[in-house]
Amino acid sequence: MVANSIPKVVQEVQSANSKKHEWECKKDNALKREEEILSKFTRLKGVFL
């Protein structure tokens, strides 16, 4: 039974590894976007103080 599931596990790991670059790019883009948003609010915070 365990031997039957090994190929499926291997396939899932390979599939996840192939998507790793895409995930890293999305993470980098999200971090850049967060930085942009925070910098805009920081400037606005100075206006309201």
N, CA, C and O atoms as a Tinker XYZ file with bonds, in Angstrom:
   196  protein
     1  N      0.825000   -1.191000    0.000000    73     2
     2  CA     0.000000    0.000000    0.000000    64     1     3
     3  C      0.870000    1.256000    0.000000    63     2     4     5
     4  O      0.619000    2.176000   -0.779000    81     3
     5  N      1.875000    1.309000    0.849000    73     3     6
     6  CA     2.766000    2.466000    0.892000    64     5     7
     7  C      3.545000    2.593000   -0.415000    63     6     8     9
     8  O      3.756000    3.698000   -0.915000    81     7
     9  N      3.964000    1.470000   -0.957000    73     7    10
    10  CA     4.722000    1.480000   -2.205000    64     9    11
    11  C      3.894000    2.050000   -3.349000    63    10    12    13
    12  O      4.448000    2.644000   -4.274000    81    11
    13  N      2.602000    1.882000   -3.304000    73    11    14
    14  CA     1.727000    2.415000   -4.349000    64    13    15
    15  C      1.620000    3.933000   -4.282000    63    14    16    17
    16  O      1.401000    4.579000   -5.307000    81    15
    17  N      1.768000    4.506000   -3.109000    73    15    18
    18  CA     1.601000    5.948000   -2.969000    64    17    19
    19  C      2.902000    6.720000   -3.219000    63    18    20    21
    20  O      2.860000    7.938000   -3.392000    81    19
    21  N      4.034000    6.052000   -3.242000    73    19    22
    22  CA     5.326000    6.732000   -3.432000    64    21    23
    23  C      5.385000    7.475000   -4.772000    63    22    24    25
    24  O      5.802000    8.633000   -4.780000    81    23
    25  N      4.999000    6.886000   -5.887000    73    23    26
    26  CA     5.050000    7.639000   -7.147000    64    25    27
    27  C      4.182000    8.897000   -7.127000    63    26    28    29
    28  O      4.559000    9.917000   -7.704000    81    27
    29  N      3.035000    8.832000   -6.476000    73    27    30
    30  CA     2.160000   10.008000   -6.381000    64    29    31
    31  C      2.824000   11.100000   -5.553000    63    30    32    33
    32  O      2.761000   12.276000   -5.909000    81    31
    33  N      3.449000   10.722000   -4.469000    73    31    34
    34  CA     4.146000   11.698000   -3.629000    64    33    35
    35  C      5.292000   12.336000   -4.417000    63    34    36    37
    36  O      5.482000   13.552000   -4.371000    81    35
    37  N      6.037000   11.528000   -5.125000    73    35    38
    38  CA     7.141000   12.040000   -5.937000    64    37    39
    39  C      6.610000   13.016000   -6.981000    63    38    40    41
    40  O      7.200000   14.075000   -7.191000    81    39
    41  N      5.526000   12.680000   -7.624000    73    39    42
    42  CA     4.924000   13.553000   -8.635000    64    41    43
    43  C      4.488000   14.881000   -8.015000    63    42    44    45
    44  O      4.709000   15.937000   -8.608000    81    43
    45  N      3.878000   14.845000   -6.844000    73    43    46
    46  CA     3.435000   16.064000   -6.172000    64    45    47
    47  C      4.617000   16.942000   -5.778000    63    46    48    49
    48  O      4.546000   18.164000   -5.903000    81    47
    49  N      5.693000   16.341000   -5.308000    73    47    50
    50  CA     6.889000   17.100000   -4.939000    64    49    51
    51  C      7.501000   17.748000   -6.183000    63    50    52    53
    52  O      7.895000   18.914000   -6.147000    81    51
    53  N      7.580000   17.006000   -7.265000    73    51    54
    54  CA     8.127000   17.558000   -8.498000    64    53    55
    55  C      7.256000   18.702000   -9.016000    63    54    56    57
    56  O      7.773000   19.710000   -9.499000    81    55
    57  N      5.968000   18.550000   -8.916000    73    55    58
    58  CA     5.049000   19.605000   -9.339000    64    57    59
    59  C      5.243000   20.864000   -8.484000    63    58    60    61
    60  O      5.280000   21.977000   -9.010000    81    59
    61  N      5.364000   20.685000   -7.190000    73    59    62
    62  CA     5.585000   21.824000   -6.292000    64    61    63
    63  C      6.916000   22.499000   -6.579000    63    62    64    65
    64  O      7.007000   23.726000   -6.565000    81    63
    65  N      7.946000   21.707000   -6.839000    73    63    66
    66  CA     9.256000   22.280000   -7.145000    64    65    67
    67  C      9.230000   23.085000   -8.433000    63    66    68    69
    68  O      9.921000   24.097000   -8.543000    81    67
    69  N      8.445000   22.652000   -9.405000    73    67    70
    70  CA     8.369000   23.382000  -10.666000    64    69    71
    71  C      7.662000   24.720000  -10.502000    63    70    72    73
    72  O      7.868000   25.630000  -11.305000    81    71
    73  N      6.836000   24.850000   -9.478000    73    71    74
    74  CA     6.103000   26.094000   -9.227000    64    73    75
    75  C      6.833000   27.018000   -8.254000    63    74    76    77
    76  O      6.373000   28.131000   -7.997000    81    75
    77  N      7.940000   26.578000   -7.723000    73    75    78
    78  CA     8.661000   27.347000   -6.706000    64    77    79
    79  C      9.089000   28.718000   -7.231000    63    78    80    81
    80  O      8.950000   29.717000   -6.525000    81    79
    81  N      9.602000   28.776000   -8.446000    73    79    82
    82  CA    10.042000   30.051000   -9.015000    64    81    83
    83  C      8.868000   31.034000   -9.107000    63    82    84    85
    84  O      9.008000   32.219000   -8.806000    81    83
    85  N      7.722000   30.521000   -9.526000    73    83    86
    86  CA     6.524000   31.371000   -9.627000    64    85    87
    87  C      6.143000   31.930000   -8.259000    63    86    88    89
    88  O      5.809000   33.109000   -8.139000    81    87
    89  N      6.191000   31.089000   -7.230000    73    87    90
    90  CA     5.858000   31.535000   -5.872000    64    89    91
    91  C      6.838000   32.588000   -5.378000    63    90    92    93
    92  O      6.441000   33.566000   -4.744000    81    91
    93  N      8.130000   32.386000   -5.673000    73    91    94
    94  CA     9.140000   33.351000   -5.238000    64    93    95
    95  C      8.929000   34.693000   -5.923000    63    94    96    97
    96  O      9.085000   35.738000   -5.292000    81    95
    97  N      8.575000   34.681000   -7.206000    73    95    98
    98  CA     8.313000   35.935000   -7.926000    64    97    99
    99  C      7.105000   36.655000   -7.330000    63    98   100   101
   100  O      7.125000   37.872000   -7.148000    81    99
   101  N      6.056000   35.894000   -7.030000    73    99   102
   102  CA     4.863000   36.500000   -6.431000    64   101   103
   103  C      5.187000   37.099000   -5.070000    63   102   104   105
   104  O      4.693000   38.170000   -4.719000    81   103
   105  N      6.017000   36.401000   -4.313000    73   103   106
   106  CA     6.405000   36.896000   -2.984000    64   105   107
   107  C      7.201000   38.185000   -3.117000    63   106   108   109
   108  O      6.953000   39.148000   -2.392000    81   107
   109  N      8.162000   38.207000   -4.044000    73   107   110
   110  CA     8.967000   39.409000   -4.264000    64   109   111
   111  C      8.094000   40.581000   -4.694000    63   110   112   113
   112  O      8.268000   41.700000   -4.211000    81   111
   113  N      7.153000   40.323000   -5.604000    73   111   114
   114  CA     6.251000   41.386000   -6.064000    64   113   115
   115  C      5.383000   41.897000   -4.922000    63   114   116   117
   116  O      5.138000   43.098000   -4.814000    81   115
   117  N      4.921000   40.995000   -4.077000    73   115   118
   118  CA     4.094000   41.402000   -2.941000    64   117   119
   119  C      4.902000   42.247000   -1.961000    63   118   120   121
   120  O      4.386000   43.223000   -1.416000    81   119
   121  N      6.146000   41.886000   -1.734000    73   119   122
   122  CA     6.990000   42.667000   -0.826000    64   121   123
   123  C      7.256000   44.066000   -1.383000    63   122   124   125
   124  O      7.242000   45.048000   -0.641000    81   123
   125  N      7.497000   44.152000   -2.693000    73   123   126
   126  CA     7.706000   45.460000   -3.328000    64   125   127
   127  C      6.450000   46.310000   -3.224000    63   126   128   129
   128  O      6.521000   47.502000   -2.923000    81   127
   129  N      5.311000   45.700000   -3.472000    73   127   130
   130  CA     4.036000   46.424000   -3.398000    64   129   131
   131  C      3.778000   46.900000   -1.968000    63   130   132   133
   132  O      3.331000   48.028000   -1.762000    81   131
   133  N      4.054000   46.059000   -0.995000    73   131   134
   134  CA     3.876000   46.443000    0.407000    64   133   135
   135  C      4.759000   47.640000    0.742000    63   134   136   137
   136  O      4.324000   48.575000    1.414000    81   135
   137  N      5.993000   47.602000    0.270000    73   135   138
   138  CA     6.923000   48.700000    0.518000    64   137   139
   139  C      6.413000   50.002000   -0.104000    63   138   140   141
   140  O      6.513000   51.065000    0.508000    81   139
   141  N      5.871000   49.917000   -1.312000    73   139   142
   142  CA     5.324000   51.105000   -1.977000    64   141   143
   143  C      4.156000   51.682000   -1.182000    63   142   144   145
   144  O      4.074000   52.893000   -0.975000    81   143
   145  N      3.266000   50.819000   -0.746000    73   143   146
   146  CA     2.090000   51.272000    0.005000    64   145   147
   147  C      2.508000   51.904000    1.326000    63   146   148   149
   148  O      2.013000   52.969000    1.695000    81   147
   149  N      3.422000   51.245000    2.037000    73   147   150
   150  CA     3.860000   51.791000    3.324000    64   149   151
   151  C      4.567000   53.129000    3.152000    63   150   152   153
   152  O      4.404000   54.020000    3.985000    81   151
   153  N      5.348000   53.286000    2.087000    73   151   154
   154  CA     6.039000   54.560000    1.873000    64   153   155
   155  C      5.034000   55.669000    1.585000    63   154   156   157
   156  O      5.242000   56.807000    2.007000    81   155
   157  N      3.950000   55.365000    0.877000    73   155   158
   158  CA     2.910000   56.369000    0.605000    64   157   159
   159  C      2.216000   56.781000    1.891000    63   158   160   161
   160  O      1.960000   57.967000    2.103000    81   159
   161  N      1.905000   55.818000    2.755000    73   159   162
   162  CA     1.236000   56.151000    4.001000    64   161   163
   163  C      2.156000   56.887000    4.959000    63   162   164   165
   164  O      1.700000   57.714000    5.749000    81   163
   165  N      3.443000   56.594000    4.896000    73   163   166
   166  CA     4.390000   57.305000    5.744000    64   165   167
   167  C      4.407000   58.786000    5.387000    63   166   168   169
   168  O      4.429000   59.646000    6.268000    81   167
   169  N      4.396000   59.074000    4.089000    73   167   170
   170  CA     4.358000   60.471000    3.655000    64   169   171
   171  C      3.050000   61.135000    4.082000    63   170   172   173
   172  O      3.060000   62.284000    4.522000    81   171
   173  N      1.939000   60.436000    3.960000    73   171   174
   174  CA     0.650000   60.998000    4.378000    64   173   175
   175  C      0.584000   61.220000    5.875000    63   174   176   177
   176  O     -0.021000   62.185000    6.343000    81   175
   177  N      1.205000   60.330000    6.619000    73   175   178
   178  CA     1.207000   60.471000    8.084000    64   177   179
   179  C      1.859000   61.788000    8.483000    63   178   180   181
   180  O      1.398000   62.440000    9.420000    81   179
   181  N      2.908000   62.186000    7.804000    73   179   182
   182  CA     3.579000   63.458000    8.104000    64   181   183
   183  C      2.681000   64.650000    7.826000    63   182   184   185
   184  O      2.808000   65.681000    8.487000    81   183
   185  N      1.778000   64.533000    6.863000    73   183   186
   186  CA     0.869000   65.624000    6.510000    64   185   187
   187  C     -0.185000   65.828000    7.598000    63   186   188   189
   188  O     -0.578000   66.960000    7.882000    81   187
   189  N     -0.634000   64.747000    8.196000    73   187   190
   190  CA    -1.701000   64.838000    9.170000    64   189   191
   191  C     -1.236000   65.110000   10.591000    63   190   192   193
   192  O     -2.061000   65.395000   11.458000    81   191
   193  N      0.052000   65.030000   10.849000    73   191   194
   194  CA     0.540000   65.259000   12.225000    64   193   195
   195  C      0.668000   66.699000   12.551000    63   194   196
   196  O      1.064000   67.048000   13.663000    81   195
